[in-house]
Amino acid sequence: MLKYVKIKFNNYIITANLRLFLGLCVLHACALSFIHAQTEDVLIISEIEVQGNTKTKARIIFRELDFAVGDTILAENLAATLEENRNQVYNLGLFNEVEISSKPMETAQQLHFIITVKERWFTLFFPVFELADRNFNVWWNEYNHDFRRTKYGFYLLQKNVRGLNETFGLNVRLGYNRKINFIYDFPFIDSKKIYGLRINFGYYLDKELRVNTLQNKEVFFTLPEYTNQRLFFQTEITRRKEVHLLQQLRLSINKNSVVPEVLAENPHYFSEEETQQLYPSLRYKLSYDQRDIQVFPTQGFLFRTTINYEGLGLSKDLNLLNTDLHFSYYKALSKRFFAAVNVKLAKQWAREIPYFNVRRLGFLSDYLRGYEYYVIEAEQFAMLRTALRYKFLDVKYNFPWVKKAQFQDIPLQLFFKTSVETARMKNRFYSEQNPFDNATLLGYGVGLEVFSFYDSVFGFEYNWNHLGEPHFALQINLTWDY
């Protein structure tokens, strides 16, 4: 039986074990086959083309991609890569539609990507009619939909200035409250498109001022003229080296003042019975965003932490540290069912907190369904919110008679939603007059949510709280991650 083989190499004769020799041959053949298979599965990006960007500079779109010319992609990951990058371009908020397609080139391993976009209308100027109250439900039921408690004015928004995704905004309100707010946002101020700059200025006047909280309801003080004024100037530096990671550092100067009559209602409105506050603040925010569609996500997650130091130890009026931790997770269970979970932790650090600066649940994203008519003051809180959505309609309506192409197509998605939300509150300054301030809260409900034109989100909900009180609620652009 043959056990050895003789191999002649450069006039040398090598005697080798036959089994070892055959094994090495098999391994060599497998390696060549594996390398060949891998080569077949690796695709090389040879060209990226953008179509439909009448105003938007192509480099603004390229900045959102996680691939570039010369990169390689595994064939099995191609579809997922295109979908993820499509969402990233859409999240710029500049386009009604985004499509990324690929086509092979001279060799099967080369790819030509085509990014097709349909731009939005970038100049918006329209009259504004708003409620002076914090939500529709309070205005309608507790103040008998009194139209004197409304604000009117105009909103000028110029997006995509110079085609570089810069934003200019001017917000003017008159009526029950007055305000003027100016913002200019430069997403990138350096050649590498990493650092950005945002400038914000605001001036507010209010006829009505919340001066106390009783039974977790707001107590207001009203004058024929204005009770207070607020003024702030903010400048913010942003850093976005990687598509999903954003860091923001904001420096603010704040001045708040009230008329002397307010102190008769609440001497602790500001510290030391003062009628004004003047203080700087420094805020750092870090966000890691892997959501598919930011304005109404159905897949992915968002992690965000915020540290805001008001006073910086330099002001006699305020010395307060605010910390937040926010995590949202979204999961598509099927083509129609979607689950979502949000966890939020917040704490204020200070020896004393003026009434004006206390953290409150009931505003913007600090909101618990079922408590639409309550305000809960919380020095610290932990909140868990869950939702299950069922999409029963997903259509797009086309109106060819509309002259402007940006307004011809209107998408419409309808979701049936159930939600369960809970929070644990803690407040050192707890009073028996506000029983929710040191309590465990529970809210749950059902609703209809609408996602439509230009990223508009609103919902009709029927919610209950831990007392069993039912409430109908109209929600407009109110999401956990606002």
Buried (B, 14 or more C-beta within 10 A) or exposed (E): EEEEBEEEEEEEEEEEEEEEBEEEEEEEEEEEEEEEEEEEBEBBBBEBEBEBBEEBBBEBBBBBBEBEEEBEBEEEEEEEBBEBBBBBBBBBBBBBBBBBEBEEEEEEBBBBBBBBBBBBEBEEEEEEEBBBBBBBBBBBEBEEEBEEBBBEBEBBBBBBBEBBBBBBBBBBBBBBBBBBBBBBBBBBEEEEBBBBBBEBBBBBBBBBBBBBBEEBBBBBBEBEEBBBBBBBBBBBBBBBEEBBEBBBEBBBEBBBBBBEEBBEBBEBBBBEEBBEBBBBBBBEBBBBBBBBBBBBBBBBBBBBBBEBBBBBEEBEBBBBBBBBBBBBBBEBEEEEEBBBBBBBBBBBEBEEBBBBBBBBBBEEBBBBBBBBBBBBBBBBBBBEBBBBBBBEEEEEEEEEEEEEEBBBBBBEBBBBBEBBBBBBBBBEBBEEEBEBBBBEBBBBBEBBBBBBEBBEBBBBBBBBBBEEBEBBBBBEEBBBBE
